[in-house]
Amino acid sequence: MKYGLIISLVVFQLAGFYFLTQQQYIAAIVCFALNGLSLLVLLLLILRDRLKEKKEEDENDYRDY
């Protein structure tokens, strides 16, 4: 899932710049909006995974012995 989002970030970024050079501004705005949405979803997935790892670390914390 994460790798797919990273690939979509690259594709939307390149497509946005391509549409800007072709002076198709609506398509460029859509691509950049999708790029931002993909970035947001990717950050949320990374944050969720990190919180899950942190919870597992807290459950297996034996520093108080």
N, C-alpha and C positions, 0 to 999 in steps of 0.2 A: 504494500500500500504506500509506504513512504517513498520507495523508488519510483513508483508511478507518478506520485505527486512531484517529485523532483524533475522527472522527465517532462511533465506537463508545464512546470515553471519555465523550463528552458524553451519549450515549443511556443508557449504563449508569448514569452518575451521576444523571441525571434520573429514571430508572426506580427506582433505589435509594431516592431520597428520596420518590418517589411511593408505593412499597410501604411505606416507614416510616410515612408518614402514614395509610395504610390499615391499619396494624397487621398486616401480613403480613411477619413478621420473617424467615422462611426465604427468601422471594423477595428481600427486601432484601439479605440476606447474600450470596446468589448473585450478585446484580447488582453489589454492591461487590467481590466476589471477582473477577468477570469484568472489572470496571473496573481492579483492580490488575494482573491478568494482561495486559490490553491495554496498560497503562502500561509494564509491564516489557518487553513485546515492542517497543513503540515506542522505548524508551530503548536497547535492544539494537540495533535497526536504525539509529538515529542514531549510535551508537557505532561500528558496523561501517562505515557510510558515511564517518565522520570518519577512521577508521584507514586506509581505502582512499585517501581524499584526501591524507592525510599521507604515505602511501607514494609516491603519484604526485609529490608535492612534493619528496620526498627524491630521487627518481630524476631530477628536472629541476632539481636545485640546482647552480647554476654559480657559487657564491660563492667557490670556491677558485681561480678564474682571476685 
